[in-house]
Amino acid sequence: MENDEKPMLELKKLALEIADLERPWWKRPAYVLAALPTVLAIIALSVGFLNGFFSAQLTKLDNQRHDLEAQVREFETTRNSLFSQNQKLQQEIVAKQEILNEIKETSSRLNVVLLRLAIIDSPSADPETPEQRRKFDAESRAQAKSELEEVIVKLNKILTDAGVDTKPKSPGTVDIRVGSEPATIKPPQRRKKK
């Protein structure tokens, strides 16, 4: 019996295969399963175009691009502003450094004048006669006075250029303004010899 069944099963199998091959391709499951993802993708794209999804995304991307361009322009403006402020501050630093150098030069010159005045008053510089001493004192003091006046003029110019008010408010005082707060300094009183 087994022998009779085997050829009959083979014939049945061949008949089914022939019937499957005679069917149209769209009725075969293998072709349908292979084409189904492609058909679904085409349908999804069609629905997306019909609903305006892609045009909305395109508009959204276009708006984002415009926003980014505006931000780039704003950043460039800020960068240019900061660059110009930096250059201005660098120039101010150079100008203040020049003023500081002038103050240092004037200060060293003032120290030289004060040292010369101290030497004039010292007993070690005594000439031989009182008349020579008086003449030496008068010449030295005149020279020191002119140098001191030059230093004072230079300091006043530097301070005026720096924005410091150097004019005294009342006689015998020095009014120095730092910012908006005045600082009045009175010179020490000389004691009279008795």
C-alpha positions, 0 to 999 in steps of 0.5 A, a space after each residue: 500500500 505504501 508503494 501505491 500511495 507514493 506515486 499518487 502523492 507525487 502526482 497530486 503534488 505535481 498537479 498542485 504545482 502546475 495549478 499554482 504556476 497557472 494562476 496569475 502572478 498577483 494571486 501568488 503569495 510570494 509576489 504579494 508579500 514581496 510587493 506589499 512593503 513597496 505598495 504600503 510605502 507608496 500609499 504612505 507617501 501619497 497620503 503625506 503629499 495629499 495631507 500637506 505633511 511634507 510641505 508643512 515640514 518644508 515650511 518649518 525647515 524654511 522658518 528655522 533657516 530664517 531664524 538661524 540667519 537672523 541669529 547669525 546676523 545678531 551674533 555678527 553684530 554683537 561680535 563687531 560691537 565687542 571688537 570695536 569696544 575691545 579696540 577702544 579699550 586697548 587705545 585707552 590702555 595705551 593712552 593711560 600707559 603714556 600718562 603713567 610714563 609721563 607721571 613717572 618721568 615727572 616724579 623722578 624729575 621732582 625727586 631730583 629737584 627735591 634732592 638738589 634742594 636738600 643738598 643746598 640746605 645741607 652744611 656739607 656744601 659750604 663754600 669758603 666765604 659767607 658771600 660765596 655761600 649766599 651767591 651759591 644759595 641764591 643761584 641754586 635756589 633760583 635754578 631749583 625754583 625754575 625746575 620745580 615750576 616746570 615740574 608743577 606745570 607738567 604735573 598740572 598738564 598731566 592731571 588736567 589731561 587725565 580729568 582731575 580738577 587741579 584748581 583749589 577751591 579756597 586759598 591754601 588748600 588743594 582740591 582733588 576730585 576722584 570721580 564725584 567725591 572731593 578730597 580736600 587736602 590742607 598743606 601742613 602749617 609752618 611753625 614760626 621760629 621764636 
